[in-house]
Each structure stands twice: as structure tokens, then as C-alpha cells.
């Protein structure tokens, strides 16, 4: 029962917008990797790895959400993208 519902959910997501689906998959993968790095290098995380991963993850999610017309996800991922640009600036340029 649960397997069928999850499969239907994933297949529907793929069929409704294949480009958004792959952007979302890319985004989630990078964000999970960044989160693992952040968690397992605490209390002194390696932000030179985390910020670029989060920036790619948030910006690709923002684009995928825009394609799907999910305004509040666009707002939130857009905010994260801006914060990650600032974070990358601080880590790499200042």
C-alpha cells in the first residue's frame, strides 16, 4: 500500500515536469550532502564545502519550484539562495 502510494507520487512528479523533477533530485542530493558535512564536521564545520553545495541546491530548487509554480517554495529557496551567496562571499572573498 505505502509502496504503491510512494511510487505513484514519484511517477506523477516525473510525468508532470521532467526537467523540474531532475532539478529537484539534484537539489535534494546536494543539500543532503551539505547537511551531512555540516553535521559531521561540527562544531567547526567546513563551510568552504557547505556553502557551495547549499547554493547549488537552493538555486536549482528555486528554479524547479518556479517551473512548478509553487510560489512559497520559490520564496523560501530564493531566500536561501541569497543567504548562500552572502555565505560564499564571506567564506571565499572576505
Secondary structure by P-SEA (a helix, b strand, c coil): caaaaaaaaaaaaaaacaaaaaaaaaaaaaaaaaaaaaaaaccccaaaaaaaaaaaaaaaaaaaaaaacaaaaaaaaaaaaaaaaaaaaaaccc
